[in-house]
Structure formats: C-alpha cells, structure tokens
Amino acid sequence: MQRRQFTQSLVAASTGLLLATSSRAVGVQDPMDAKSVTIGCSLGTSGALASLGKELKQGLDAGFAQANAKGIHGREIKLLAMDDGYDAARSEDNVRKLIADANVVSLISCMGTANNQRILPLVDEAQIPYVAPQSGATSLRKAEYRSVFHVRASYTDEAQRLAQKLVSMGITELAVVYQDTAFGREFLADVNKAMAAAKQPAPKAFKLDAQGAQTAEVVKQAVAAKPNTVLLGTAGDITATLVNEFKKVSPSTPLAATSVALSGDNLRQLGGKASGIALSMVLPDAARTSFAVVRDYQKAMRALGYQEFSARSFEGYVNARVLAEGLERAGRELTRAKLRNALAGIRSNDLGGLSIDYAGGAPYVGSRFLDLGVMGANGRFIG
C-alpha cells in the first residue's frame, strides 16, 4: 500500500471511530425524550424463579404508576421488562440491548446473583445508572461500580443477623442446605464466616444441584445430622419443595432462610406448613401498615388491581420509589449522567419509615434495614 493510500485509510478509519464514539454517547449525555422516560429491566418471569419475578414486576409497575400519577417533570415513566427465564446468558443479551437503546435512561432490579455478575461489567462500561440489582450478594458490591445503586442490605448482613440470633439463643449446631448456584455458594460462605466470627463450629453443609433434583435425598441427609436448625440457601419454588420435604420427614426440625427464600405464591401454596419458618427481612413486613411506606405500597398495588401483598412486590415498589426520586432530582433536562449524579446525592430520604441514603459513596447501598420474622399459620409474620 502506498503511503498516501495508507494515510487516507487511517483518516477514514479514524472518522468511522469518531462517528461510532459519538453514536455511543447519544443517550448518555444527550437529553431524553421530553414526554417519556424508559427504564429497562431483565428478570425471570418464566423459569425457576418465575413466582418471584412476577411479584417483583408487580411492585415495579405499582411504584412507577404511582409516580406517574403524581408527575415527574411532565414525563411518563415506562418500564421495559424483558424475560430472561432466570438464565444469566439471556440476562446479558437483554441488558446489551437495553443499554444500546438511547431511550433507556436507567436499569432497575435485574434478577439473580449469577445474572448480575454478567450484567455489572456492561453497566460499568456504559456508565448507565442501575438501581437495585435484585441480589444481595456481596460479590456484586464493588467500589468500582459507581453507576450501581443497591437498595437492600446484603446477604452477608442477613446471614450474620440469622447466625447472631441463633447463637444468642444457644443454637449452634446448624446445617445449611444450599443450592449449587452463585447465590447458594455465597450464602454458605457468609454463614461460615458469621459462625467463625461468633467462635462457633461451622455448620454441616448439604448441596442441592442447581435444579434441586435430589431434594428428598438431601433432606434425609440433613435430618440425619440432627442439627438444632437448618438454614436454607435457596430461593423460590425449590425452597417450597424443601419445606414440604422437611415437614414430611421431620416436622419438628426448625427452618430458617433469607429474604428471597419464598414468594407470596410459595407461602400460599405451603399454607400451614410455612408456620414456624424464620426469615430475615430487608424491608418492613409488607402487611404492617403502621409504616407509611407500607400503606403507600398497598394503595399503589390496589390501584392496579392487585389484592395480594408480598415481600417481593414490596421490594419492587420500594426500588421504583428510589429511582423515581432520582428522576425528580435529575431535573427536566434528563440524561443518564444527570440521573447518576442525582441518585448519588440522595441523603436520608425517608420513604415513610424506611430511609434511603447513599452518603457513604461507592459501593452505594441505600438501606441497611434488617429484621427477623417468624411465619404464622396464615402465611404472615407473627407479631
């Protein structure tokens, strides 16, 4: 190639790169549509955690509908939710498409630990605001992810609270039944660390495969170990299957689990079998109307025709409220960058008994709320 041809080719390539870079910047710095704003989400409304995913989306819909009724700078918030079947590869594909869409100003509440492990590097590269990943995994909470705004307390916090409560009651012989997923493995590690910090023996661990195929055998093994309490590192339908199996094999074995263990549908299906299960909570009880935020949530759900309330739909509602607050603060000339800065500026924002505060900087975690509850025979928390 002659030198002149080489130079012309280099200029052409540089021009193409410049155009590509400018195109990528659209939607990041340029103002969004004045009449609407689109929020992207990838979640499992089919697959292993469909019940959790559907309830989460109900809460998101309720929160955004309530925000639209009040109005935010004359824009309608639209939720673009894409089903990924709780498959990490599909989550990644969905999020790539959402990020490339210049009309999508932010992401919200994509489900799953392994799913978010695939998503967060894309979010970081694009610098698109992402509110409330639907996972409490500590591995996702890295200081370099400055566009990610977690809302809930972490699974580590939940594991520590459960372990501390059990140890304070003199219950130290524990077993953990966990699913062989990113979530389950991390939960087991968190429980082990919490017990070590309390100078107590590590729990006996029993692993389920990712599909939970050998539930009956694992339950028999766990019961044979004669633990004082069994902690469940599982989520959704598999948890309900485990509870059913434990109640059949050893009804008196105490069970405890995290905030994501059971959907409202799971609790209704279990009925009285859910009685006595201890659960960690990252939000107030969705039935406790002494909290103003719970009253607002129930009102928003009823406005869309939903009469059943659950921890998962409540979490979706709260997540939508946090993002709506960021949109309000970002102002009329909305960009991804302005929204990101507005979210980072939220300080002690009281949603009605639940405070959101991102003052600590990255990794941004808005709420440290933690509580423990015990399920009653009617599928609601006692007390």
C-alpha atoms as one frame of an Amber mdcrd trajectory, in Angstrom:
protein
   0.000   0.000   0.000   1.350   3.460  -0.917   1.872   5.974   1.838  -0.924
   8.223   0.524  -3.364   5.312   0.406  -2.356   4.333   3.941  -2.942   7.873
   5.190  -6.362   8.068   3.539  -7.328   4.717   5.044  -6.201   5.842   8.501
  -8.233   9.056   8.240 -11.300   7.098   7.112 -10.901   4.654   9.982 -10.474
   7.493  12.464 -13.583   9.212  11.140 -15.545   5.980  11.467 -14.301   5.540
  15.020 -15.288   9.106  15.850 -18.773   8.561  14.470 -19.115   5.319  16.408
 -17.961   7.012  19.599 -20.381   9.903  19.078 -23.209   7.457  18.423 -22.411
   5.589  21.641 -22.557   8.852  23.573 -26.131   9.533  22.440 -28.471   8.655
  25.285 -25.663   9.036  27.819 -25.225  12.813  27.692 -27.995  13.965  25.354
 -31.348  14.931  26.902 -34.001  12.217  26.863 -37.445  12.427  25.289 -39.413
  15.242  26.902 -42.635  13.223  27.137 -41.495   9.844  28.449 -38.581   8.034
  30.047 -37.908   4.319  29.611 -36.494   2.141  32.396 -35.029  -1.243  31.427
 -35.202  -4.487  33.372 -34.275  -8.123  32.747 -35.926 -10.594  35.101 -37.234
 -14.134  35.268 -40.996 -14.094  34.777 -40.609 -17.648  33.498 -38.286 -20.402
  34.672 -37.129 -21.454  38.128 -37.938 -18.182  39.916 -41.000 -17.134  37.935
 -43.138 -16.534  41.038 -40.526 -14.176  42.494 -40.037 -12.432  39.151 -43.739
 -11.854  38.571 -44.237 -10.409  42.055 -41.185  -8.173  41.666 -42.578  -6.779
  38.408 -45.967  -6.143  40.022 -44.245  -3.961  42.608 -42.205  -2.119  39.985
 -45.353  -1.456  37.964 -47.190  -0.211  41.052 -44.350   2.116  42.056 -43.991
   3.655  38.610 -47.768   4.009  38.159 -47.924   5.904  41.445 -45.041   8.141
  40.357 -46.765   8.818  37.018 -49.974   9.792  38.809 -48.033  12.434  40.724
 -45.965  13.504  37.716 -42.202  13.953  37.321 -41.276  16.914  35.113 -44.116
  16.073  32.736 -42.648  12.712  31.693 -44.326   9.327  31.785 -42.156   6.543
  33.188 -42.312   3.402  31.043 -40.932   0.063  32.239 -39.423  -2.102  29.502
 -39.180  -5.506  31.212 -37.601  -8.399  29.325 -37.979 -12.007  30.448 -34.725
 -13.957  30.788 -36.058 -17.138  32.398 -33.501 -16.579  35.188 -30.765 -17.535
  32.703 -27.573 -15.486  33.066 -26.688 -15.561  29.362 -30.155 -14.310  28.415
 -29.875 -11.589  31.062 -26.634 -10.402  29.471 -28.182 -10.358  25.994 -31.200
  -8.419  27.248 -29.079  -5.828  29.026 -26.852  -5.311  25.988 -29.978  -4.444
  24.007 -31.325  -2.170  26.733 -28.055  -0.266  27.070 -27.832   0.209  23.290
 -31.317   1.755  23.266 -30.751   5.504  23.604 -34.252   5.900  25.056 -33.427
   3.751  28.103 -32.163   6.122  30.787 -31.617   3.539  33.524 -31.824  -0.117
  34.512 -33.657  -1.426  37.544 -33.903  -4.683  39.513 -32.462  -7.283  37.172
 -32.778 -10.614  38.984 -30.186 -13.086  40.208 -26.633 -13.244  41.524 -25.060
 -15.004  38.530 -27.170 -12.850  36.212 -25.903  -9.635  37.767 -22.332 -10.897
  37.678 -22.710 -10.903  33.892 -24.532  -7.561  33.799 -22.475  -5.265  36.025
 -19.352  -5.058  33.805 -21.631  -3.909  30.959 -23.244  -1.324  33.226 -19.843
  -0.077  34.326 -18.592   0.254  30.757 -21.696   2.108  29.581 -21.982   4.186
  32.784 -25.739   3.743  32.722 -27.438   4.214  36.114 -28.606   0.916  37.587
 -30.895   0.924  40.623 -31.482  -2.021  42.938 -29.900  -5.161  41.477 -32.191
  -7.940  42.685 -29.485  -9.726  44.635 -27.875  -9.095  47.988 -24.608 -10.800
  47.014 -21.602  -9.037  48.487 -19.548 -10.030  45.437 -21.615  -7.541  43.417
 -20.900  -4.630  45.744 -17.612  -3.297  44.418 -16.361   0.278  44.762 -15.500
   0.482  41.066 -19.161   0.087  40.123 -20.024   3.762  40.537 -23.191   3.640
  38.437 -24.826   0.936  40.568 -27.173   1.887  43.409 -28.111  -1.026  45.650
 -31.172  -0.571  47.832 -31.383  -3.662  50.066 -28.995  -4.886  52.749 -26.664
  -7.696  51.633 -26.934 -11.459  52.004 -23.859 -11.212  54.229 -25.834  -8.893
  56.523 -28.730 -11.353  56.509 -26.512 -14.352  57.242 -24.822 -12.517  60.114
 -28.162 -11.493  61.613 -29.518 -15.039  61.417 -26.347 -16.547  62.879 -26.115
 -13.988  65.682 -29.743 -14.540  66.659 -29.384 -18.322  66.701 -26.140 -18.209
  68.703 -27.720 -15.804  71.217 -30.445 -18.423  71.716 -27.851 -21.121  72.340
 -28.462 -22.739  68.951 -25.051 -23.569  67.499 -25.441 -26.975  65.849 -26.517
 -25.858  62.409 -26.905 -27.379  58.980 -27.056 -25.477  55.688 -28.908 -26.838
  52.683 -27.822 -24.729  49.740 -28.316 -24.695  46.016 -25.238 -25.107  43.813
 -25.619 -21.637  42.298 -23.731 -18.383  42.763 -26.319 -17.342  45.346 -26.267
 -20.622  47.277 -22.480 -20.896  47.415 -22.109 -17.314  48.579 -24.777 -17.794
  51.249 -22.916 -20.840  52.615 -19.679 -18.849  52.745 -21.454 -15.999  54.562
 -22.904 -18.354  57.190 -19.499 -19.979  57.710 -17.895 -16.573  58.246 -20.646
 -15.486  60.638 -20.285 -18.637  62.736 -16.493 -18.312  62.769 -16.825 -14.709
  63.952 -19.065 -15.970  66.775 -16.416 -18.628  67.574 -18.851 -21.417  66.839
 -18.401 -24.582  64.742 -19.022 -24.422  61.016 -22.428 -25.793  60.023 -22.750
 -29.094  58.225 -23.335 -28.345  54.548 -25.602 -30.233  52.152 -25.573 -29.297
  48.481 -28.505 -29.383  46.079 -27.813 -29.287  42.355 -28.906 -26.166  40.506
 -32.260 -27.737  39.577 -32.891 -29.190  43.050 -33.401 -32.657  41.595 -32.236
 -34.649  44.652 -34.280 -32.755  47.259 -35.572 -35.853  49.087 -32.109 -37.365
  49.491 -30.545 -34.104  50.702 -33.303 -33.593  53.264 -32.760 -37.106  54.632
 -29.029 -36.414  54.962 -29.622 -33.092  56.710 -32.125 -34.598  59.175 -29.740
 -37.479  59.916 -27.110 -34.935  61.000 -29.514 -33.912  63.828 -28.964 -30.137
  63.652 -30.696 -27.730  66.006 -31.739 -25.625  62.992 -31.432 -25.910  59.203
 -30.627 -22.773  57.186 -31.862 -22.794  53.596 -29.669 -21.177  50.946 -32.307
 -21.445  48.238 -34.897 -19.212  46.555 -38.380 -19.634  45.142 -40.054 -22.917
  44.254 -37.117 -25.077  45.355 -37.430 -23.621  48.858 -41.105 -24.565  48.942
 -40.221 -28.097  47.817 -37.619 -28.328  50.585 -40.060 -27.119  53.231 -42.614
 -29.702  52.118 -39.995 -32.442  52.304 -38.731 -31.397  55.749 -42.299 -31.290
  57.082 -42.823 -34.823  55.785 -39.550 -36.302  57.069 -39.036 -34.311  60.278
 -41.816 -31.820  61.087 -40.075 -30.621  64.260 -36.814 -29.530  62.560 -36.598
 -25.718  62.792 -36.006 -23.978  59.449 -34.598 -20.514  58.728 -33.926 -18.722
  55.449 -33.212 -15.401  53.768 -35.493 -12.690  52.470 -35.544 -14.194  48.942
 -36.408 -17.735  50.022 -40.157 -17.716  49.379 -42.532 -15.795  47.145 -46.047
 -14.886  48.185 -47.300 -17.676  45.912 -44.965 -20.133  47.659 -46.318 -19.125
  51.058 -49.919 -19.501  49.905 -49.161 -22.945  48.471 -47.425 -24.067  51.663
 -50.278 -22.883  53.845 -49.848 -24.080  57.439 -46.567 -25.825  56.553 -44.882
 -22.409  56.497 -45.685 -21.916  60.166 -42.574 -21.508  62.307 -40.126 -20.723
  59.491 -37.763 -17.899  60.479 -36.920 -15.409  57.733 -34.556 -12.477  57.601
 -36.151  -9.301  56.272 -34.558  -6.395  54.381 -37.746  -4.312  54.450 -40.571
  -3.873  56.942 -43.312  -6.504  56.832 -45.441  -5.816  53.724 -48.558  -6.261
  55.883 -47.509  -3.876  58.667 -49.480  -0.731  57.884 -48.033   1.165  60.846
 -45.321   2.097  58.299 -46.385   4.859  55.906 -44.346   3.282  53.101 -46.335
   0.047  53.519 -49.626   1.960  53.326 -48.428   3.704  50.155 -47.347   0.364
  48.673 -50.675  -1.323  49.381 -52.560   1.645  47.917 -50.428   1.524  44.767
 -50.942  -2.225  44.388 -54.712  -1.949  44.809 -54.804   0.830  42.206 -53.550
  -1.731  39.660 -55.991  -4.389  40.845 -53.559  -6.422  42.987 -55.055  -7.570
  46.272 -52.201  -9.843  47.410 -49.161  -8.308  49.110 -45.728  -9.924  49.363
 -42.182  -9.085  50.368 -41.069  -9.336  46.742 -43.647  -6.975  45.246 -42.995
  -4.605  48.144 -39.291  -4.630  47.304 -40.085  -3.867  43.666 -42.259  -0.957
  44.776 -39.522   0.466  47.018 -36.958   0.129  44.228 -39.257   2.060  41.869
 -39.682   4.777  44.511 -35.905   5.181  44.801 -35.475   5.528  41.042 -38.418
   7.945  40.840 -36.728  10.094  43.485 -33.591  10.161  41.361 -35.597  11.198
  38.284 -37.215  14.010  40.262 -33.846  15.302  41.436 -32.217  14.972  37.996
 -34.404  17.769  36.647 -36.116  18.465  33.358 -33.014  18.154  31.140 -32.613
  14.452  31.825 -29.502  12.476  30.859 -28.011   9.263  32.155 -25.156  11.235
  33.709 -27.512  13.653  35.471 -29.596  10.788  36.817 -26.492   9.015  38.095
 -25.364  12.162  39.929 -28.861  12.745  41.319 -29.033   9.232  42.762 -25.581
   9.590  44.327 -26.812  12.769  46.004 -29.717  11.138  47.883 -29.287  11.664
  51.624 -31.536  10.365  54.414 -34.575  10.188  52.161 -37.473   8.949  54.292
 -39.936   6.919  52.235 -42.226   6.602  55.242 -40.399   4.588  57.871 -37.619
   3.411  55.557 -34.603   5.650  54.963 -32.516   5.634  51.770 -29.058   7.199
  51.964 -26.158   6.976  49.506 -23.846   9.213  51.518 -21.237   6.503  52.005
 -20.144   6.565  48.373 -19.440   3.560  46.172 -20.375   0.816  46.547 -23.668
   2.637  47.003 -26.046   0.852  49.414 -29.168   2.822  50.265 -30.694   0.804
  53.111 -29.270  -1.203  55.989 -32.689  -2.212  57.287 -32.675  -5.708  58.785
 -35.193  -7.605  60.849 -36.178 -11.177  61.635 -39.652 -12.617  61.429 -41.361
 -15.948  62.096 -44.149 -17.119  59.829 -47.527 -17.894  61.331 -50.019 -20.483
  60.154 -51.728 -17.901  57.923 -48.555 -17.188  55.906 -47.932 -13.868  57.662
 -45.312 -12.831  60.151 -46.199 -13.260  63.815 -46.145 -10.088  65.872
